[in-house]
Amino acid sequence: MSEGRLRLVPVRSREAKDFVRRHRHHAPPPGQIFAVGAADEEGTLRAVAIVGRPVARHLDDGTTLEVTRTASDGARNANSLLYGAAWRAAKALGYGG
């Protein structure tokens, strides 16, 4: 496994959920708005973040999203990269404040 620099990559819903099934003890969330991945220099997917509607109903106001699941193979700084990307993407789509 390469410990080089990670880069953001698009990830389809099925691929993100399959990655979560392989790397987490929790099942993937039932729905999502979008997913984003982190790949190493060879293009190997190392981590994913799934973003969807808030789990708490009182927060589901139509303008709020939540990272509902992340999964990683242990790649260094992968979650930080994905949380930042999720925030920027959500904001660009008009979510948040």
C-alpha positions as CSV (number, residue, x, y, z in Angstrom):
1,M,0.0,0.0,0.0
2,S,1.2,3.4,-1.0
3,E,1.3,6.1,1.7
4,G,1.8,8.8,-0.8
5,R,-0.5,11.8,-1.4
6,L,-4.2,11.1,-1.7
7,R,-6.4,12.8,-4.3
8,L,-10.2,13.2,-4.4
9,V,-12.1,11.0,-6.9
10,P,-15.8,10.7,-7.8
11,V,-17.4,7.5,-6.4
12,R,-20.7,6.0,-7.5
13,S,-23.2,5.0,-4.8
14,R,-22.8,1.3,-5.2
15,E,-19.0,1.5,-5.1
16,A,-19.1,3.6,-2.0
17,K,-21.5,1.3,-0.2
18,D,-19.4,-1.8,-1.2
19,F,-16.3,-0.1,0.2
20,V,-18.1,0.6,3.5
21,R,-19.2,-3.1,3.7
22,R,-15.6,-4.2,3.3
23,H,-14.0,-1.7,5.7
24,R,-16.5,-1.0,8.5
25,H,-18.5,-3.0,11.0
26,H,-21.6,-0.9,10.3
27,A,-23.7,-1.3,7.3
28,P,-23.8,1.4,4.7
29,P,-26.5,4.0,5.1
30,P,-29.8,3.4,3.2
31,G,-29.7,6.6,1.1
32,Q,-27.3,9.3,0.0
33,I,-27.1,12.6,-1.8
34,F,-23.5,12.1,-3.0
35,A,-20.3,10.3,-2.2
36,V,-16.7,11.2,-2.6
37,G,-13.5,9.1,-2.5
38,A,-9.8,9.4,-1.8
39,A,-7.4,7.5,-4.1
40,D,-3.7,7.0,-3.9
41,E,-1.1,7.8,-6.6
42,E,-1.8,4.4,-8.3
43,G,-5.6,5.1,-8.4
44,T,-6.5,2.7,-5.7
45,L,-9.5,3.8,-3.7
46,R,-8.4,4.2,0.0
47,A,-11.4,5.9,1.6
48,V,-14.9,7.1,1.0
49,A,-17.4,9.5,2.6
50,I,-21.2,9.1,2.0
51,V,-23.2,12.3,2.5
52,G,-27.0,12.3,2.9
53,R,-29.9,13.8,4.7
54,P,-29.5,14.2,8.5
55,V,-30.4,11.2,10.6
56,A,-32.2,13.4,13.2
57,R,-35.6,14.4,11.7
58,H,-35.6,17.8,13.4
59,L,-32.4,18.7,11.5
60,D,-33.8,17.6,8.1
61,D,-34.8,21.1,7.0
62,G,-33.9,20.8,3.3
63,T,-30.7,22.8,3.6
64,T,-28.7,20.5,5.9
65,L,-26.6,17.5,4.9
66,E,-24.7,15.1,7.1
67,V,-21.7,12.8,6.5
68,T,-23.6,9.6,7.3
69,R,-20.6,7.3,6.9
70,T,-16.9,7.3,6.3
71,A,-14.7,4.3,5.7
72,S,-11.0,4.0,5.2
73,D,-8.3,1.3,4.9
74,G,-6.2,3.3,7.4
75,A,-4.8,5.8,4.9
76,R,-3.3,8.8,6.7
77,N,-5.4,12.0,6.7
78,A,-8.1,10.4,4.4
79,N,-11.0,11.3,6.6
80,S,-9.9,15.0,6.9
81,L,-9.5,15.2,3.1
82,L,-13.0,13.7,2.7
83,Y,-14.8,15.9,5.3
84,G,-13.3,19.0,3.8
85,A,-14.4,17.9,0.3
86,A,-17.9,17.0,1.5
87,W,-18.3,20.5,3.1
88,R,-17.1,22.3,-0.1
89,A,-19.3,20.2,-2.3
90,A,-22.4,20.6,-0.1
91,K,-21.8,24.4,0.0
92,A,-21.4,24.5,-3.8
93,L,-24.7,22.7,-4.1
94,G,-26.4,25.3,-2.0
95,Y,-26.6,23.5,1.3
96,G,-25.5,25.0,4.6
97,G,-25.1,28.6,5.6
